[in-house]
Each structure stands twice: as structure tokens, then as C-alpha cells.
Amino acid sequence: MQNIIELQNVAKNYGNTIALQLNRLAIGEGELYLLAGPNGSGKSTLLNILGFLTRPDRGELLFSGERVDWKRGTMTRLRRQVTLLHQSPYLFRGNVYDNVAYGLSLRGMGGAKAQEVVSETLATVGLDGFQLRKHTELSGGEAQRVAMARALALRPKLLLLDEPLANVDQKSARVLEEVIAGLPSMGTTVVMSSHDPQHEKKLPCQVIQLQGGRMNADHLDETESLGNLLGYPAVQI
Ligand SMILES: Nc1ncnc2c1ncn2[C@@H]1O[C@H](COP(=O)(O)OP(=O)(O)OP(=O)(O)O)[C@@H](O)[C@H]1O
């Protein structure tokens, strides 16, 4: 299995707090990883590093085998391949179409092609027909699904999800779980943080367990790829 991203001897501190300290972490392409751990264990810090939003204090990152040099030109190119979705995503003013099409227009896609992509991605999250709905007329769960559609419209190679199911209603959670479970087979690698122990059982995932900024080595040799861990059957909706 090829690794989409690999961290080597990565550390991030905030003052005297060790937020993250990993010898090696390899994220295999086309896999779904669940990032588990208590509050403050380093999940968001890791997601921000994987999304190239936080530069670690030390260590190396390899993206599809390329050493990340943190130079502006390189990062613009690499960041286009990675999307991070937050727990409470910000929806722009305007309607659902504007929100999902926003990133596409930044990349020069408009007109019929953009309409097609927006329609497809909204259908994926069960919201086709919501294009003209104002952002103020959405439930929390629908807003999270729109944010997911906005992320998916960009066809990221690596999708990072920070507690995406924490504040959503049951129906939206089930839809999003099904979408997330299906992404690896569509070529998108997913790393998702969660506090919900059920996700480990419901999603076909490998688990990265963090504690105090370090990977829990009880069940995992940090020098090994996570590819050897057991997967679980896909969720049935
Ligand atoms: N910007 C910051 N400034 C200072 N300390 C920070 C900052 N960001 C994170 N930390 C600290 O780094 C550690 C890891 O935080 P992080 O947010 O990555 O954990 P987490 O597992 O995502 O927590 P939660 O589940 O509560 O979101 C914590 O001790 C936190 O207080």
C-alpha cells in the first residue's frame, strides 16, 4: 500500500505543553482512519499538521513520497489536494449553491460544469434540490452536510474531518457516516477524529489512538504502518 502522507519524528509544542510527538505515522492511500483520544490528546493538532495548516516544530512530512519543504509555492500546490472540515463549519452568506460552488470558482470552474458538480455532491449528502436554500434556513445537520458537499466538490485526495458528527442530528449523522465510509473506494483517503466509541465499530476504519500527544503503543508499533490493523465491516444505513 502506498502512503499518501507520512510523518517522521514530528513534534509540536505550545509553550511547555507537548501537543504532539510522533516517531512515525504512515497514512495509507485509500484508507479510512479514526483518530481517537481524550480531550487535549493532540487530535486537532495532528489534523492541522496533516492539512498543512500548522507547521511542526521539528520533523518531516512526506506527501505522496514528496518531502514537504513548507515553501509557499509547494504549499499552494499541496494544500489543493487536502481539505479539512471542522466540527462547526462556517457557511458563507448566500445560498447552498454559493457555498458548495465557492471553492470551485476559486479554481476557475463555473457555469454548467460547476452546476453539475454541485448537484452531484449535494446528491451524495442527500441534499439535491437544496441549491437555492439560504444558509440561514438549514438545520445544524443539514449545514454540516452542505459543508461536507463543499469539501467533496473539490475532490480532495486527503479529507480531514475534525469531529464532523459531534453536533448533528441522527439522520444527518447516518447520512454522513455512510458518505464517509464510501469515500476510500472513491479514491479519497480520510482521517476523522471522534469521541464516539461507536464509530470504531460502525465504520470500516483503522484506529489511531492518541494520548498526551503520543500514539498509544499498546496495540501498535509506531514504526509500523497502520495498514496492518484490522478493518471493520461497513455501516449499513
Ligand atoms: N493554540 C494553542 N495554544 C496553546 N495550547 C494549545 C493550542 N492548541 C492546542 N493546545 C494544547 O495542545 C494540546 C493538544 O490540543 P488539541 O486541540 O490538539 O487536542 P484534541 O485532542 O484535539 O482536544 P479536543 O478533543 O478537546 O478537541 C492540549 O493540551 C491543548 O491545550
The ligand as a Gaussian input file, in Angstrom:
#p B3LYP/6-31G(d) Opt

LIG

0 1
 N       -3.108000      27.294000      20.030000
 C       -2.787000      26.674000      21.165000
 N       -2.166000      27.325000      22.156000
 C       -1.804000      26.703000      23.294000
 N       -2.038000      25.389000      23.530000
 C       -2.666000      24.680000      22.588000
 C       -3.072000      25.285000      21.347000
 N       -3.664000      24.333000      20.587000
 C       -3.629000      23.202000      21.314000
 N       -3.030000      23.411000      22.509000
 C       -2.785000      22.387000      23.538000
 O       -2.200000      21.258000      22.899000
 C       -2.764000      20.040000      23.424000
 C       -3.413000      19.266000      22.294000
 O       -4.576000      20.004000      21.878000
 P       -5.531000      19.513000      20.700000
 O       -6.523000      20.596000      20.452000
 O       -4.713000      19.062000      19.565000
 O       -6.242000      18.247000      21.386000
 P       -7.577000      17.491000      20.939000
 O       -7.304000      16.035000      21.151000
 O       -7.985000      17.907000      19.577000
 O       -8.616000      18.003000      22.013000
 P      -10.254000      18.093000      21.894000
 O      -10.734000      16.679000      21.817000
 O      -10.629000      18.775000      23.164000
 O      -10.561000      18.906000      20.674000
 C       -3.703000      20.461000      24.536000
 O       -3.020000      20.395000      25.756000
 C       -4.072000      21.896000      24.190000
 O       -4.395000      22.626000      25.351000

